[in-house]
Amino acid sequence: MSGYIDEGDLLIEQGDFDGAIALYTKAISEDPKDGFNFHLRGDAYRLKGDLERAVVEYSKALALYDNDEDRALTLMYRATAFIGKSEYHNVIADADAALKTGYFIPEAYLARGKAYFMLGPINLGVEDLKKAADLGSKGALIELEKYGYPYTPVQKEKKKKKK
């Protein structure tokens, strides 16, 4: 990993998003085929509030990835940017794609549930948020409460070991 990434990460923590973007851009110039560099630059744009650029960067990252875990992570961050842009159909599409990978399942249900609450049908939103809550998402419980659907997550029974 490039030193630019570590320095950029520090600048993100300090709130210097433009400085981080400049460093991630240098990392990209060193290795333009590393999708994670684009993902990080997308994070910086998203945190800066430039959601349009964030979506562009996340899309570039997705085009470069060859494994499902990286794809799912970036899809979820792009979905977050789409939520901020009120592009709920895109949130649902990214959450669906993430769910197909098998990674970041609670986050995908949470994002898709939020989108369904905005677009409808509400019952799909409730269903997705309950699934996310059952998988441990505290954010899903907050969303359900916010919309007037208090919920107690289903406790999965742990299998007892045979002695």
C-alpha positions as CSV (number, residue, x, y, z in Angstrom):
1,M,0.0,0.0,0.0
2,S,1.2,3.4,-0.9
3,G,2.3,6.0,1.7
4,Y,-0.2,8.3,0.0
5,I,-3.1,6.1,1.3
6,D,-1.9,6.2,5.0
7,E,-1.4,10.0,4.7
8,G,-4.8,10.4,3.0
9,D,-6.5,8.4,5.8
10,L,-4.9,10.7,8.4
11,L,-6.2,13.8,6.5
12,I,-9.7,12.2,6.4
13,E,-9.6,11.8,10.2
14,Q,-8.6,15.5,10.5
15,G,-11.4,16.6,8.2
16,D,-9.1,17.7,5.4
17,F,-11.0,16.1,2.5
18,D,-9.4,18.1,-0.3
19,G,-5.9,17.1,1.0
20,A,-7.0,13.5,1.2
21,I,-8.4,13.6,-2.4
22,A,-5.1,15.0,-3.6
23,L,-3.2,12.1,-2.0
24,Y,-5.6,9.5,-3.2
25,T,-5.2,11.0,-6.7
26,K,-1.4,10.5,-6.4
27,A,-2.0,6.9,-5.3
28,I,-4.2,6.4,-8.3
29,S,-1.6,7.8,-10.6
30,E,0.9,5.2,-9.2
31,D,-1.6,2.3,-9.6
32,P,-4.5,3.1,-11.8
33,K,-5.8,-0.5,-11.8
34,D,-6.3,-0.6,-8.0
35,G,-10.0,-0.1,-7.4
36,F,-9.5,0.5,-3.7
37,N,-7.7,3.8,-4.4
38,F,-10.8,5.0,-6.3
39,H,-13.0,3.7,-3.5
40,L,-11.0,5.8,-1.0
41,R,-11.2,8.9,-3.2
42,G,-15.0,8.3,-3.4
43,D,-15.1,8.2,0.4
44,A,-13.3,11.5,0.6
45,Y,-15.7,13.1,-1.9
46,R,-18.7,11.6,0.0
47,L,-17.5,12.9,3.4
48,K,-16.9,16.3,1.7
49,G,-20.5,16.3,0.6
50,D,-19.8,16.0,-3.1
51,L,-22.0,13.0,-3.6
52,E,-22.0,13.2,-7.4
53,R,-18.2,12.8,-7.5
54,A,-18.4,10.1,-4.9
55,V,-20.7,8.0,-7.1
56,V,-18.3,8.5,-10.0
57,E,-15.4,7.3,-8.0
58,Y,-17.2,4.3,-6.5
59,S,-18.3,3.3,-10.0
60,K,-14.7,3.4,-11.2
61,A,-13.7,1.2,-8.3
62,L,-16.5,-1.3,-9.1
63,A,-15.3,-1.6,-12.7
64,L,-11.8,-2.6,-11.5
65,Y,-12.7,-5.2,-8.8
66,D,-12.5,-8.9,-9.4
67,N,-13.8,-10.1,-6.0
68,D,-17.2,-10.0,-4.4
69,E,-16.2,-8.7,-1.0
70,D,-14.6,-5.5,-2.4
71,R,-17.6,-5.1,-4.8
72,A,-20.1,-5.4,-2.0
73,L,-18.3,-2.9,0.2
74,T,-18.1,-0.3,-2.6
75,L,-21.7,-1.0,-3.5
76,M,-22.8,-0.2,0.0
77,Y,-20.8,3.0,0.1
78,R,-22.2,4.0,-3.3
79,A,-25.7,3.2,-1.9
80,T,-25.0,5.6,1.0
81,A,-24.1,8.3,-1.5
82,F,-27.3,7.6,-3.5
83,I,-29.4,7.9,-0.2
84,G,-27.9,11.3,0.2
85,K,-28.9,12.2,-3.4
86,S,-32.4,10.8,-2.8
87,E,-31.8,8.3,-5.7
88,Y,-33.6,5.5,-4.0
89,H,-34.0,3.3,-7.1
90,N,-30.2,3.2,-7.3
91,V,-30.0,2.4,-3.6
92,I,-32.2,-0.6,-4.2
93,A,-30.1,-1.7,-7.2
94,D,-26.9,-1.5,-5.3
95,A,-28.3,-3.2,-2.2
96,D,-29.6,-6.0,-4.4
97,A,-26.2,-6.4,-6.1
98,A,-24.5,-6.5,-2.7
99,L,-26.9,-9.1,-1.4
100,K,-26.1,-11.3,-4.4
101,T,-22.4,-11.3,-3.3
102,G,-23.1,-12.7,0.2
103,Y,-21.1,-9.9,1.9
104,F,-22.3,-7.0,4.0
105,I,-25.8,-8.5,4.2
106,P,-27.1,-6.5,7.2
107,E,-25.9,-3.2,5.6
108,A,-27.6,-4.1,2.3
109,Y,-30.9,-4.8,4.0
110,L,-30.7,-1.6,6.0
111,A,-30.0,0.5,2.9
112,R,-32.7,-1.2,0.9
113,G,-35.1,-0.9,3.7
114,K,-34.5,2.9,4.0
115,A,-35.0,3.2,0.2
116,Y,-38.3,1.3,0.4
117,F,-39.5,3.6,3.1
118,M,-38.9,6.5,0.8
119,L,-40.3,4.9,-2.4
120,G,-42.7,2.3,-1.2
121,P,-43.9,-0.2,-0.7
122,I,-43.5,0.4,3.0
123,N,-44.1,-3.3,3.9
124,L,-40.9,-4.2,2.0
125,G,-39.0,-1.5,3.9
126,V,-40.3,-3.0,7.2
127,E,-39.4,-6.5,6.1
128,D,-35.8,-5.5,5.1
129,L,-35.2,-3.5,8.3
130,K,-36.4,-6.4,10.4
131,K,-34.0,-8.7,8.5
132,A,-31.2,-6.3,9.1
133,A,-32.1,-6.0,12.8
134,D,-32.2,-9.8,13.1
135,L,-28.7,-9.9,11.7
136,G,-27.5,-7.4,14.4
137,S,-28.0,-4.0,12.8
138,K,-28.7,-1.4,15.5
139,G,-29.3,1.1,12.7
140,A,-32.2,-0.9,11.5
141,L,-33.8,-0.8,14.9
142,I,-33.4,2.9,15.0
143,E,-35.0,3.2,11.6
144,L,-37.9,1.0,12.6
145,E,-38.5,3.0,15.8
146,K,-38.3,6.2,13.8
147,Y,-41.1,5.1,11.5
148,G,-43.2,3.7,14.3
149,Y,-42.4,0.0,14.0
150,P,-40.8,-1.0,17.3
151,Y,-39.2,-4.4,16.9
152,T,-37.4,-7.0,19.0
153,P,-34.9,-8.9,16.9
154,V,-35.4,-12.6,16.5
155,Q,-32.8,-14.5,18.7
156,K,-31.2,-17.3,16.8
157,E,-30.8,-20.4,18.9
158,K,-27.2,-21.5,19.3
159,K,-26.7,-25.1,18.5
160,K,-25.5,-27.1,21.5
161,K,-22.3,-29.0,21.0
162,K,-22.7,-32.7,21.5
163,K,-20.4,-34.2,24.1
